[in-house]
Amino acid sequence: AQSVTQLDSQVPVFEEAPVELRCNYSSSVSVYLFWYVQYPNQGLQLLLKYLSGSTLVKGINGFEAEFNKSQTSFHLRKPSVHISDTAEYFCAVSDQNTGFQKLVFGTGTRLLVSP
Amino acid sequence: GAVVSQHPSRVICKSGTSVKIECRSLDFQATTMFWYRQFPKQSLMLMATSNEGSKATYEQGVEKDKFLINHASLTLSTLTVTSAHPEDSSFYICSARGDRVGTGELFFGEGSRLTVL
């Protein structure tokens, strides 16, 4: 079964600094990969997704992620963060075994941006 | 993008009562909806998959008699927490799959925070 690991539970960073949030997945078949952001007491908003094609995916709010099949990773990056990027970020995967129907989420990474 | 709305966003109830949470897809038809539960500072755990016109499929460990799911139309799914107890207090989030089957993308509601006293 597919699984997702987000090793960093919390990432503190200063405003305008670059940031990388790590995500590794486990699946033996084709996958779709997603990053979602959750602001306090809100639902999830899609940041970006990889379905196929170019391994570098650009999303909203200046975020991008790169699919690395050999390392089974899908790390999220932003070159310069803002205070407003403070939120919880979830990596998620769906795979061919479930017909890409079921999303499995990682445990999340809290990004804390300070002035 | 597609919009999914949940209601209520917050609900407080007494132990032993039942609470119904609605999930609506506002601008698309959702043949499949998913219900997640999120504990504080934890990830989302899939509770059940709701298919329009058929019985929901529950994940292992989720009591189907406790969490009743009804997907009566292509735009509405409801989750009823029956005889709620304090341990049922949580953040419940629904999501819906649009008609572009195969993209894997889900659209999420704003979530409903249930507090059982």
gemmi code that builds the backbone of each chain (N, CA, C; Angstrom):
import gemmi

chains = {
    "A": [
        ("ALA", (0.848, -1.191, 0.000), (0.000, 0.000, 0.000), (0.885, 1.242, 0.000)),
        ("GLN", (0.326, 2.287, -0.581), (1.132, 3.514, -0.650), (1.215, 4.166, 0.716)),
        ("SER", (2.290, 4.897, 0.932), (2.464, 5.649, 2.179), (3.283, 6.891, 1.892)),
        ("VAL", (3.197, 7.842, 2.808), (3.899, 9.106, 2.650), (4.617, 9.441, 3.944)),
        ("THR", (5.840, 9.888, 3.829), (6.621, 10.285, 4.991), (7.045, 11.731, 4.866)),
        ("GLN", (6.678, 12.508, 5.845), (7.169, 13.878, 5.947), (8.022, 13.911, 7.209)),
        ("LEU", (9.309, 13.937, 7.018), (10.220, 13.777, 8.144), (10.218, 14.967, 9.096)),
        ("ASP", (9.963, 16.145, 8.571), (10.032, 17.345, 9.388), (8.648, 17.707, 9.892)),
        ("SER", (8.442, 17.669, 11.184), (7.139, 18.044, 11.719), (6.987, 19.567, 11.756)),
        ("GLN", (8.113, 20.241, 11.870), (8.065, 21.702, 11.936), (9.328, 22.277, 11.297)),
        ("VAL", (9.146, 23.334, 10.513), (10.284, 23.990, 9.867), (10.190, 25.483, 10.146)),
        ("PRO", (11.078, 26.005, 10.996), (11.108, 27.452, 11.226), (12.024, 28.120, 10.212)),
        ("VAL", (11.613, 29.263, 9.722), (12.416, 29.965, 8.724), (12.132, 31.452, 8.823)),
        ("PHE", (13.109, 32.259, 8.459), (12.910, 33.702, 8.463), (12.299, 34.158, 7.152)),
        ("GLU", (11.582, 35.238, 7.249), (10.934, 35.809, 6.075), (11.965, 36.100, 4.986)),
        ("GLU", (11.603, 35.839, 3.751), (12.409, 36.037, 2.545), (13.498, 34.987, 2.375)),
        ("ALA", (13.602, 34.055, 3.274), (14.563, 32.963, 3.125), (13.944, 31.863, 2.276)),
        ("PRO", (14.770, 31.025, 1.654), (14.226, 29.881, 0.907), (13.841, 28.756, 1.862)),
        ("VAL", (12.963, 27.901, 1.398), (12.545, 26.786, 2.239), (12.310, 25.543, 1.380)),
        ("GLU", (12.585, 24.392, 1.973), (12.280, 23.112, 1.341), (11.574, 22.235, 2.360)),
        ("LEU", (10.426, 21.724, 1.999), (9.700, 20.783, 2.840), (9.788, 19.410, 2.177)),
        ("ARG", (10.264, 18.441, 2.965), (10.564, 17.141, 2.375), (9.377, 16.186, 2.395)),
        ("CYS", (9.301, 15.399, 1.346), (8.254, 14.386, 1.243), (8.822, 13.180, 0.506)),
        ("ASN", (8.673, 12.024, 1.114), (9.039, 10.778, 0.459), (7.827, 9.858, 0.461)),
        ("TYR", (7.678, 9.106, -0.607), (6.535, 8.219, -0.696), (6.994, 6.792, -0.929)),
        ("SER", (6.080, 5.888, -0.710), (6.367, 4.484, -0.932), (5.244, 3.891, -1.775)),
        ("SER", (5.615, 3.433, -2.945), (4.657, 2.755, -3.816), (5.441, 2.062, -4.908)),
        ("SER", (4.964, 0.926, -5.325), (5.667, 0.159, -6.349), (5.076, 0.372, -7.736)),
        ("VAL", (4.037, 1.177, -7.805), (3.384, 1.413, -9.090), (3.329, 2.912, -9.367)),
        ("SER", (2.690, 3.258, -10.471), (2.592, 4.669, -10.841), (1.837, 5.460, -9.779)),
        ("VAL", (2.275, 6.685, -9.575), (1.677, 7.529, -8.541), (1.285, 8.896, -9.066)),
        ("TYR", (0.331, 9.495, -8.384), (0.039, 10.921, -8.490), (0.469, 11.513, -7.143)),
        ("LEU", (1.060, 12.680, -7.181), (1.549, 13.308, -5.960), (0.991, 14.718, -5.810)),
        ("PHE", (0.720, 15.084, -4.571), (0.070, 16.362, -4.301), (0.704, 17.035, -3.086)),
        ("TRP", (0.647, 18.345, -3.087), (0.912, 19.128, -1.890), (-0.303, 19.996, -1.614)),
        ("TYR", (-0.756, 19.922, -0.354), (-1.874, 20.739, 0.095), (-1.416, 21.638, 1.238)),
        ("VAL", (-2.064, 22.805, 1.361), (-1.786, 23.701, 2.474), (-3.057, 23.849, 3.299)),
        ("GLN", (-2.874, 23.895, 4.603), (-4.011, 24.069, 5.511), (-3.730, 25.213, 6.467)),
        ("TYR", (-4.567, 26.232, 6.416), (-4.487, 27.322, 7.369), (-5.347, 26.964, 8.580)),
        ("PRO", (-5.100, 27.566, 9.734), (-5.792, 27.175, 10.965), (-7.305, 27.119, 10.811)),
        ("ASN", (-7.867, 26.023, 11.277), (-9.320, 25.808, 11.268), (-9.941, 25.903, 9.884)),
        ("GLN", (-9.176, 25.545, 8.889), (-9.699, 25.556, 7.525), (-9.460, 24.210, 6.868)),
        ("GLY", (-10.097, 24.017, 5.730), (-9.863, 22.806, 4.953), (-8.541, 22.890, 4.218)),
        ("LEU", (-8.357, 22.011, 3.270), (-7.100, 21.949, 2.534), (-7.234, 22.623, 1.185)),
        ("GLN", (-6.179, 23.279, 0.797), (-6.127, 23.930, -0.503), (-4.988, 23.322, -1.307)),
        ("LEU", (-5.262, 22.974, -2.541), (-4.240, 22.367, -3.374), (-3.187, 23.399, -3.766)),
        ("LEU", (-1.922, 23.074, -3.506), (-0.813, 23.913, -3.925), (-0.341, 23.538, -5.312)),
        ("LEU", (-0.140, 22.252, -5.510), (0.329, 21.754, -6.800), (0.156, 20.247, -6.845)),
        ("LYS", (0.316, 19.707, -8.044), (0.162, 18.265, -8.222), (1.052, 17.784, -9.353)),
        ("TYR", (1.498, 16.537, -9.212), (2.209, 15.872, -10.291), (1.369, 14.678, -10.731)),
        ("LEU", (1.049, 14.654, -12.010), (0.323, 13.515, -12.572), (1.218, 12.766, -13.556)),
        ("SER", (1.878, 13.519, -14.418), (2.777, 12.931, -15.407), (3.525, 14.083, -16.075)),
        ("GLY", (4.452, 13.732, -16.967), (5.142, 14.768, -17.726), (6.311, 15.349, -16.970)),
        ("SER", (6.487, 16.641, -17.100), (7.634, 17.326, -16.495), (7.699, 17.053, -14.997)),
        ("THR", (8.898, 16.747, -14.538), (9.043, 16.405, -13.117), (9.053, 17.641, -12.229)),
        ("LEU", (9.256, 18.806, -12.795), (9.215, 20.048, -12.029), (7.832, 20.665, -12.187)),
        ("VAL", (7.173, 20.786, -11.068), (5.791, 21.255, -11.080), (5.705, 22.594, -10.360)),
        ("LYS", (5.081, 23.541, -10.989), (4.900, 24.852, -10.354), (3.461, 24.982, -9.873)),
        ("GLY", (3.317, 25.578, -8.689), (1.995, 25.718, -8.123), (1.655, 27.154, -7.799)),
        ("ILE", (0.684, 27.304, -6.918), (0.257, 28.654, -6.545), (1.191, 29.230, -5.490)),
        ("ASN", (1.102, 30.530, -5.304), (1.853, 31.232, -4.260), (3.369, 31.057, -4.373)),
        ("GLY", (3.874, 30.800, -5.567), (5.306, 30.719, -5.778), (5.957, 29.403, -5.390)),
        ("PHE", (5.173, 28.420, -5.031), (5.707, 27.116, -4.654), (5.970, 26.256, -5.885)),
        ("GLU", (6.932, 25.368, -5.756), (7.206, 24.377, -6.783), (7.676, 23.094, -6.125)),
        ("ALA", (7.567, 22.004, -6.842), (8.016, 20.720, -6.309), (8.593, 19.896, -7.454)),
        ("GLU", (9.509, 19.024, -7.101), (10.140, 18.188, -8.108), (9.946, 16.719, -7.804)),
        ("PHE", (9.409, 16.003, -8.762), (9.201, 14.570, -8.632), (10.503, 13.852, -8.974)),
        ("ASN", (10.999, 13.061, -8.043), (12.214, 12.303, -8.266), (11.884, 10.827, -8.066)),
        ("LYS", (11.708, 10.132, -9.168), (11.258, 8.734, -9.087), (12.301, 7.838, -8.426)),
        ("SER", (13.579, 8.053, -8.754), (14.623, 7.189, -8.207), (14.755, 7.338, -6.694)),
        ("GLN", (14.501, 8.531, -6.198), (14.568, 8.760, -4.756), (13.190, 8.730, -4.108)),
        ("THR", (12.173, 8.442, -4.880), (10.772, 8.436, -4.412), (10.487, 9.655, -3.544)),
        ("SER", (10.828, 10.815, -4.086), (10.623, 12.047, -3.327), (9.803, 13.052, -4.129)),
        ("PHE", (9.237, 13.986, -3.403), (8.444, 15.067, -4.017), (8.539, 16.263, -3.084)),
        ("HIS", (9.747, 16.820, -2.993), (9.994, 17.919, -2.059), (9.400, 19.229, -2.564)),
        ("LEU", (8.896, 19.992, -1.639), (8.267, 21.277, -1.941), (9.266, 22.395, -1.655)),
        ("ARG", (9.331, 23.368, -2.544), (10.296, 24.451, -2.355), (9.659, 25.805, -2.668)),
        ("LYS", (10.231, 26.807, -2.026), (9.880, 28.184, -2.343), (11.139, 29.018, -2.138)),
        ("PRO", (11.501, 29.845, -3.105), (12.771, 30.587, -3.005), (12.766, 31.703, -1.967)),
        ("SER", (11.586, 32.232, -1.662), (11.515, 33.340, -0.708), (10.140, 33.310, -0.030)),
        ("VAL", (10.126, 33.010, 1.246), (8.835, 32.848, 1.921), (8.350, 34.156, 2.538)),
        ("HIS", (7.042, 34.199, 2.734), (6.397, 35.352, 3.380), (5.783, 34.904, 4.698)),
        ("ILE", (5.509, 35.871, 5.548), (4.848, 35.583, 6.814), (3.544, 34.809, 6.566)),
        ("SER", (2.861, 35.175, 5.512), (1.564, 34.567, 5.208), (1.661, 33.100, 4.779)),
        ("ASP", (2.876, 32.628, 4.558), (3.055, 31.207, 4.209), (3.017, 30.312, 5.442)),
        ("THR", (2.974, 30.900, 6.604), (2.878, 30.117, 7.831), (1.595, 29.292, 7.806)),
        ("ALA", (1.748, 27.978, 7.842), (0.604, 27.063, 7.718), (1.113, 25.641, 7.855)),
        ("GLU", (0.173, 24.706, 7.754), (0.511, 23.286, 7.756), (0.484, 22.812, 6.315)),
        ("TYR", (1.506, 22.054, 5.946), (1.619, 21.567, 4.576), (1.581, 20.042, 4.580)),
        ("PHE", (0.722, 19.507, 3.725), (0.563, 18.059, 3.644), (0.932, 17.558, 2.255)),
        ("CYS", (1.747, 16.524, 2.246), (2.057, 15.808, 1.017), (1.107, 14.618, 0.937)),
        ("ALA", (0.653, 14.285, -0.263), (-0.290, 13.176, -0.413), (-0.001, 12.415, -1.696)),
        ("VAL", (-0.358, 11.146, -1.686), (-0.120, 10.291, -2.841), (-1.339, 9.427, -3.125)),
        ("SER", (-1.579, 9.196, -4.390), (-2.542, 8.166, -4.784), (-1.838, 7.319, -5.838)),
        ("ASP", (-2.177, 6.050, -5.898), (-1.457, 5.225, -6.851), (-2.370, 4.343, -7.681)),
        ("GLN", (-1.737, 3.683, -8.616), (-2.460, 2.906, -9.623), (-3.234, 1.751, -9.004)),
        ("ASN", (-2.751, 1.237, -7.885), (-3.415, 0.097, -7.252), (-4.837, 0.419, -6.807)),
        ("THR", (-5.075, 1.688, -6.505), (-6.418, 2.111, -6.094), (-7.106, 2.860, -7.216)),
        ("GLY", (-6.544, 2.744, -8.412), (-7.122, 3.489, -9.533), (-7.001, 4.983, -9.345)),
        ("PHE", (-5.966, 5.381, -8.559), (-5.741, 6.791, -8.230), (-6.971, 7.400, -7.554)),
        ("GLN", (-7.739, 6.593, -6.873), (-8.983, 7.053, -6.272), (-8.817, 7.474, -4.812)),
        ("LYS", (-7.797, 6.945, -4.159), (-7.687, 7.167, -2.723), (-6.407, 7.937, -2.394)),
        ("LEU", (-6.559, 9.030, -1.668), (-5.406, 9.830, -1.259), (-4.925, 9.393, 0.118)),
        ("VAL", (-3.624, 9.244, 0.227), (-3.009, 8.978, 1.521), (-2.133, 10.173, 1.858)),
        ("PHE", (-2.310, 10.683, 3.061), (-1.605, 11.896, 3.462), (-0.421, 11.596, 4.367)),
        ("GLY", (0.573, 12.446, 4.284), (1.641, 12.434, 5.264), (1.179, 13.107, 6.542)),
        ("THR", (2.035, 13.114, 7.537), (1.668, 13.652, 8.840), (1.724, 15.169, 8.895)),
        ("GLY", (2.215, 15.785, 7.837), (2.205, 17.231, 7.773), (3.482, 17.877, 8.289)),
        ("THR", (3.773, 19.042, 7.756), (4.910, 19.855, 8.209), (4.401, 21.259, 8.477)),
        ("ARG", (4.652, 21.714, 9.685), (4.243, 23.084, 10.022), (5.362, 24.037, 9.649)),
        ("LEU", (5.061, 24.948, 8.741), (6.021, 25.974, 8.338), (5.768, 27.232, 9.167)),
        ("LEU", (6.783, 27.652, 9.888), (6.688, 28.840, 10.735), (7.614, 29.909, 10.182)),
        ("VAL", (7.037, 30.964, 9.644), (7.826, 32.048, 9.072), (7.822, 33.218, 10.043)),
        ("SER", (9.019, 33.639, 10.420), (9.119, 34.747, 11.367), (9.831, 35.937, 10.711)),
        ("PRO", (9.574, 37.137, 11.244), (10.170, 38.339, 10.637), (11.673, 38.384, 10.842)),
    ],
    "B": [
        ("GLY", (-11.494, 27.332, -9.427), (-11.533, 25.907, -9.177), (-12.851, 25.483, -8.581)),
        ("ALA", (-13.041, 24.179, -8.462), (-14.280, 23.650, -7.926), (-14.418, 24.012, -6.451)),
        ("VAL", (-15.680, 24.154, -6.014), (-15.942, 24.570, -4.646), (-16.719, 23.502, -3.909)),
        ("VAL", (-16.222, 23.177, -2.729), (-16.917, 22.244, -1.841), (-17.203, 22.979, -0.546)),
        ("SER", (-18.430, 22.905, -0.105), (-18.846, 23.625, 1.097), (-19.308, 22.664, 2.166)),
        ("GLN", (-18.885, 22.918, 3.402), (-19.307, 22.122, 4.544), (-20.112, 22.974, 5.506)),
        ("HIS", (-21.073, 22.323, 6.136), (-21.891, 23.036, 7.115), (-22.342, 22.071, 8.198)),
        ("PRO", (-22.257, 22.429, 9.457), (-21.743, 23.700, 9.978), (-20.218, 23.694, 10.075)),
        ("SER", (-19.634, 24.846, 10.241), (-18.190, 24.916, 10.385), (-17.776, 24.582, 11.824)),
        ("ARG", (-18.663, 24.890, 12.743), (-18.404, 24.548, 14.145), (-19.696, 24.072, 14.783)),
        ("VAL", (-19.601, 23.059, 15.597), (-20.791, 22.591, 16.313), (-20.365, 22.055, 17.672)),
        ("ILE", (-21.143, 22.451, 18.663), (-20.928, 21.966, 20.023), (-22.195, 21.234, 20.447)),
        ("CYS", (-22.041, 20.047, 20.976), (-23.214, 19.290, 21.364), (-22.958, 18.566, 22.671)),
        ("LYS", (-24.030, 18.112, 23.263), (-23.933, 17.352, 24.499), (-23.692, 15.884, 24.191)),
        ("SER", (-23.039, 15.226, 25.113), (-22.778, 13.810, 24.952), (-24.087, 13.045, 24.815)),
        ("GLY", (-24.127, 12.138, 23.842), (-25.318, 11.331, 23.638), (-26.208, 11.806, 22.506)),
        ("THR", (-25.982, 13.006, 22.051), (-26.795, 13.527, 20.952), (-26.137, 13.183, 19.620)),
        ("SER", (-26.891, 13.371, 18.529), (-26.379, 13.104, 17.183), (-26.174, 14.413, 16.440)),
        ("VAL", (-25.177, 14.429, 15.623), (-24.825, 15.642, 14.885), (-24.685, 15.300, 13.407)),
        ("LYS", (-25.264, 16.146, 12.561), (-25.171, 15.923, 11.123), (-24.322, 17.017, 10.489)),
        ("ILE", (-23.385, 16.599, 9.646), (-22.526, 17.525, 8.909), (-22.797, 17.337, 7.429)),
        ("GLU", (-22.990, 18.449, 6.734), (-23.277, 18.388, 5.304), (-22.061, 18.774, 4.474)),
        ("CYS", (-21.947, 18.119, 3.347), (-20.875, 18.426, 2.396), (-21.504, 18.578, 1.024)),
        ("ARG", (-21.336, 19.743, 0.445), (-21.953, 20.012, -0.849), (-20.909, 20.419, -1.886)),
        ("SER", (-21.052, 19.893, -3.068), (-20.244, 20.377, -4.191), (-21.085, 21.430, -4.892)),
        ("LEU", (-20.574, 22.645, -4.942), (-21.393, 23.784, -5.368), (-21.455, 23.977, -6.880)),
        ("ASP", (-20.415, 23.619, -7.583), (-20.418, 23.916, -9.003), (-20.025, 22.731, -9.861)),
        ("PHE", (-20.117, 21.537, -9.286), (-19.846, 20.349, -10.078), (-20.541, 19.168, -9.427)),
        ("GLN", (-20.679, 18.119, -10.195), (-21.304, 16.910, -9.688), (-20.233, 15.965, -9.165)),
        ("ALA", (-20.425, 15.506, -7.963), (-19.430, 14.661, -7.317), (-20.001, 13.258, -7.103)),
        ("THR", (-19.591, 12.347, -7.931), (-20.070, 10.977, -7.760), (-19.431, 10.311, -6.545)),
        ("THR", (-18.273, 10.814, -6.177), (-17.576, 10.246, -5.020), (-17.165, 11.353, -4.069)),
        ("MET", (-17.467, 11.153, -2.819), (-17.020, 12.069, -1.771), (-16.306, 11.258, -0.701)),
        ("PHE", (-15.393, 11.928, -0.038), (-14.595, 11.274, 0.992), (-14.746, 12.043, 2.307)),
        ("TRP", (-14.763, 11.316, 3.393), (-14.813, 11.935, 4.716), (-13.538, 11.604, 5.476)),
        ("TYR", (-12.913, 12.672, 5.979), (-11.675, 12.531, 6.729), (-11.893, 13.041, 8.149)),
        ("ARG", (-11.059, 12.549, 9.025), (-11.045, 13.029, 10.388), (-9.615, 13.469, 10.708)),
        ("GLN", (-9.507, 14.595, 11.366), (-8.189, 15.114, 11.695), (-8.126, 15.441, 13.174)),
        ("PHE", (-7.218, 14.782, 13.875), (-6.976, 15.094, 15.273), (-5.976, 16.235, 15.346)),
        ("PRO", (-5.964, 16.931, 16.486), (-5.070, 18.092, 16.603), (-3.630, 17.765, 16.245)),
        ("LYS", (-3.085, 18.572, 15.390), (-1.686, 18.480, 14.980), (-1.352, 17.128, 14.346)),
        ("GLN", (-2.335, 16.510, 13.750), (-2.114, 15.238, 13.069), (-2.618, 15.317, 11.633)),
        ("SER", (-2.349, 14.258, 10.915), (-2.743, 14.242, 9.518), (-4.207, 13.866, 9.373)),
        ("LEU", (-4.636, 13.850, 8.138), (-6.007, 13.467, 7.842), (-6.095, 11.953, 7.720)),
        ("MET", (-7.075, 11.395, 8.381), (-7.299, 9.962, 8.293), (-8.599, 9.719, 7.547)),
        ("LEU", (-8.525, 8.958, 6.470), (-9.718, 8.669, 5.693), (-10.658, 7.800, 6.513)),
        ("MET", (-11.897, 8.235, 6.618), (-12.901, 7.471, 7.359), (-13.700, 6.585, 6.419)),
        ("ALA", (-14.159, 7.188, 5.320), (-15.049, 6.434, 4.433), (-15.110, 7.105, 3.075)),
        ("THR", (-15.475, 6.302, 2.108), (-15.705, 6.776, 0.746), (-17.192, 6.673, 0.464)),
        ("SER", (-17.744, 7.768, 0.022), (-19.180, 7.863, -0.185), (-19.478, 7.940, -1.679)),
        ("ASN", (-20.253, 7.010, -2.168), (-20.634, 6.998, -3.579), (-22.126, 7.261, -3.718)),
        ("GLU", (-22.451, 8.136, -4.623), (-23.843, 8.515, -4.823), (-24.708, 7.310, -5.156)),
        ("GLY", (-25.768, 7.144, -4.393), (-26.718, 6.075, -4.659), (-26.343, 4.713, -4.127)),
        ("SER", (-25.237, 4.604, -3.430), (-24.853, 3.306, -2.877), (-24.307, 3.472, -1.461)),
        ("LYS", (-24.074, 2.343, -0.827), (-23.583, 2.404, 0.555), (-22.136, 2.883, 0.576)),
        ("ALA", (-21.811, 3.564, 1.644), (-20.444, 4.048, 1.805), (-19.502, 2.896, 2.126)),
        ("THR", (-18.272, 3.080, 1.757), (-17.223, 2.110, 2.076), (-16.381, 2.668, 3.204)),
        ("TYR", (-16.351, 1.961, 4.311), (-15.666, 2.450, 5.492), (-14.255, 1.862, 5.589)),
        ("GLU", (-13.340, 2.681, 6.097), (-11.981, 2.207, 6.333), (-11.966, 1.321, 7.586)),
        ("GLN", (-10.938, 0.513, 7.644), (-10.803, -0.390, 8.779), (-10.739, 0.382, 10.080)),
        ("GLY", (-11.522, -0.070, 11.040), (-11.514, 0.569, 12.354), (-12.543, 1.665, 12.517)),
        ("VAL", (-13.234, 2.029, 11.456), (-14.261, 3.075, 11.539), (-15.625, 2.406, 11.693)),
        ("GLU", (-16.338, 2.793, 12.755), (-17.642, 2.171, 13.022), (-18.716, 2.760, 12.114)),
        ("LYS", (-19.272, 1.940, 11.246), (-20.260, 2.444, 10.305), (-21.568, 2.802, 10.992)),
        ("ASP", (-21.860, 2.181, 12.119), (-23.089, 2.525, 12.828), (-22.922, 3.795, 13.649)),
        ("LYS", (-21.699, 4.154, 13.876), (-21.386, 5.363, 14.627), (-21.346, 6.567, 13.692)),
        ("PHE", (-20.777, 6.368, 12.560), (-20.616, 7.443, 11.584), (-21.434, 7.092, 10.341)),
        ("LEU", (-22.659, 7.598, 10.311), (-23.563, 7.285, 9.214), (-23.341, 8.239, 8.052)),
        ("ILE", (-23.162, 7.682, 6.886), (-22.916, 8.497, 5.708), (-24.009, 8.244, 4.686)),
        ("ASN", (-24.546, 9.348, 4.173), (-25.596, 9.297, 3.166), (-25.198, 10.188, 2.001)),
        ("HIS", (-25.147, 9.607, 0.814), (-24.796, 10.374, -0.389), (-26.009, 10.338, -1.296)),
        ("ALA", (-26.966, 11.190, -0.966), (-28.288, 11.105, -1.582), (-28.347, 11.688, -2.988)),
        ("SER", (-27.442, 12.608, -3.278), (-27.478, 13.223, -4.598), (-26.047, 13.460, -5.064)),
        ("LEU", (-25.913, 13.925, -6.289), (-24.583, 14.146, -6.857), (-23.895, 15.376, -6.287)),
        ("THR", (-24.597, 16.122, -5.458), (-23.994, 17.324, -4.890), (-24.026, 17.354, -3.369)),
        ("LEU", (-24.499, 16.303, -2.732), (-24.634, 16.331, -1.282), (-24.307, 14.990, -0.643)),
        ("SER", (-23.425, 15.053, 0.333), (-23.157, 13.901, 1.191), (-23.254, 14.375, 2.632)),
        ("THR", (-23.792, 13.545, 3.500), (-23.902, 13.914, 4.913), (-23.228, 12.874, 5.785)),
        ("LEU", (-22.620, 13.381, 6.849), (-22.008, 12.523, 7.878), (-22.751, 12.784, 9.173)),
        ("THR", (-23.337, 11.753, 9.744), (-24.020, 11.882, 11.027), (-23.250, 11.118, 12.085)),
        ("VAL", (-22.818, 11.852, 13.093), (-22.141, 11.229, 14.231), (-23.222, 10.891, 15.246)),
        ("THR", (-23.495, 9.633, 15.429), (-24.598, 9.224, 16.295), (-24.118, 9.024, 17.725)),
        ("SER", (-24.969, 9.396, 18.668), (-24.662, 9.262, 20.087), (-23.229, 9.708, 20.361)),
        ("ALA", (-22.994, 10.955, 20.060), (-21.636, 11.483, 20.139), (-21.104, 11.481, 21.573)),
        ("HIS", (-19.808, 11.220, 21.687), (-19.126, 11.255, 22.980), (-17.906, 12.160, 22.859)),
        ("PRO", (-17.356, 12.577, 23.976), (-16.206, 13.500, 23.915), (-15.067, 13.016, 23.027)),
        ("GLU", (-14.850, 11.725, 22.952), (-13.754, 11.225, 22.106), (-14.037, 11.381, 20.612)),
        ("ASP", (-15.278, 11.728, 20.272), (-15.614, 11.993, 18.869), (-15.278, 13.428, 18.473)),
        ("SER", (-14.915, 14.222, 19.466), (-14.531, 15.606, 19.168), (-13.334, 15.601, 18.228)),
        ("SER", (-13.482, 16.309, 17.133), (-12.431, 16.294, 16.115), (-12.784, 17.293, 15.021)),
        ("PHE", (-11.896, 17.398, 14.063), (-12.112, 18.212, 12.875), (-12.443, 17.251, 11.739)),
        ("TYR", (-13.618, 17.388, 11.173), (-14.059, 16.503, 10.104), (-14.026, 17.269, 8.784)),
        ("ILE", (-13.408, 16.677, 7.805), (-13.254, 17.330, 6.510), (-13.779, 16.419, 5.412)),
        ("CYS", (-14.552, 16.992, 4.516), (-15.014, 16.210, 3.384), (-14.260, 16.662, 2.138)),
        ("SER", (-14.226, 15.793, 1.181), (-13.648, 16.159, -0.100), (-14.454, 15.483, -1.192)),
        ("ALA", (-14.346, 16.028, -2.367), (-15.129, 15.519, -3.482), (-14.252, 15.403, -4.709)),
        ("ARG", (-14.535, 14.358, -5.450), (-13.836, 14.169, -6.714), (-14.733, 14.696, -7.826)),
        ("GLY", (-14.177, 15.537, -8.648), (-14.950, 16.112, -9.727), (-15.182, 15.126, -10.849)),
        ("ASP", (-15.772, 15.592, -11.896), (-16.125, 14.701, -12.978), (-14.939, 14.394, -13.893)),
        ("ARG", (-13.800, 15.004, -13.610), (-12.628, 14.687, -14.421), (-11.921, 13.483, -13.793)),
        ("VAL", (-12.537, 12.372, -13.955), (-12.014, 11.158, -13.342), (-10.634, 10.853, -13.888)),
        ("GLY", (-9.749, 10.461, -12.998), (-8.414, 10.099, -13.439), (-7.372, 11.130, -13.095)),
        ("THR", (-7.789, 12.342, -12.759), (-6.785, 13.338, -12.377), (-6.359, 13.157, -10.936)),
        ("GLY", (-7.178, 12.441, -10.187), (-6.819, 12.201, -8.792), (-7.009, 13.376, -7.875)),
        ("GLU", (-7.393, 14.508, -8.433), (-7.476, 15.702, -7.594), (-8.762, 15.702, -6.787)),
        ("LEU", (-8.632, 16.080, -5.545), (-9.783, 16.231, -4.672), (-9.954, 17.697, -4.314)),
        ("PHE", (-11.201, 18.073, -4.116), (-11.515, 19.430, -3.662), (-12.076, 19.309, -2.256)),
        ("PHE", (-11.518, 20.092, -1.351), (-11.837, 19.938, 0.059), (-12.794, 21.001, 0.562)),
        ("GLY", (-13.639, 20.591, 1.482), (-14.462, 21.543, 2.200), (-13.642, 22.267, 3.248)),
        ("GLU", (-14.298, 23.227, 3.903), (-13.590, 24.044, 4.891), (-13.411, 23.319, 6.224)),
        ("GLY", (-14.081, 22.208, 6.374), (-13.966, 21.444, 7.614), (-15.039, 21.822, 8.616)),
        ("SER", (-15.331, 20.882, 9.492), (-16.319, 21.098, 10.553), (-15.700, 20.650, 11.868)),
        ("ARG", (-15.644, 21.574, 12.816), (-15.060, 21.223, 14.113), (-16.168, 20.823, 15.062)),
        ("LEU", (-16.131, 19.602, 15.488), (-17.124, 19.064, 16.416), (-16.532, 19.000, 17.812)),
        ("THR", (-17.260, 19.600, 18.757), (-16.876, 19.515, 20.167), (-18.029, 18.884, 20.930)),
        ("VAL", (-17.753, 17.770, 21.569), (-18.775, 17.063, 22.337), (-18.481, 17.257, 23.819)),
        ("LEU", (-19.438, 17.830, 24.514), (-19.230, 18.139, 25.934), (-19.600, 16.960, 26.825)),
    ],
}
model = gemmi.Model(1)
for chain_id, residues in chains.items():
    chain = gemmi.Chain(chain_id)
    for i, (resn, *xyz) in enumerate(residues, 1):
        res = gemmi.Residue()
        res.name, res.seqid = resn, gemmi.SeqId(i, " ")
        for name, pos in zip(("N", "CA", "C"), xyz):
            atom = gemmi.Atom()
            atom.name, atom.element = name, gemmi.Element(name[0])
            atom.pos, atom.b_iso = gemmi.Position(*pos), 0.0
            res.add_atom(atom)
        chain.add_residue(res)
    model.add_chain(chain)
structure = gemmi.Structure()
structure.add_model(model)
structure.setup_entities()
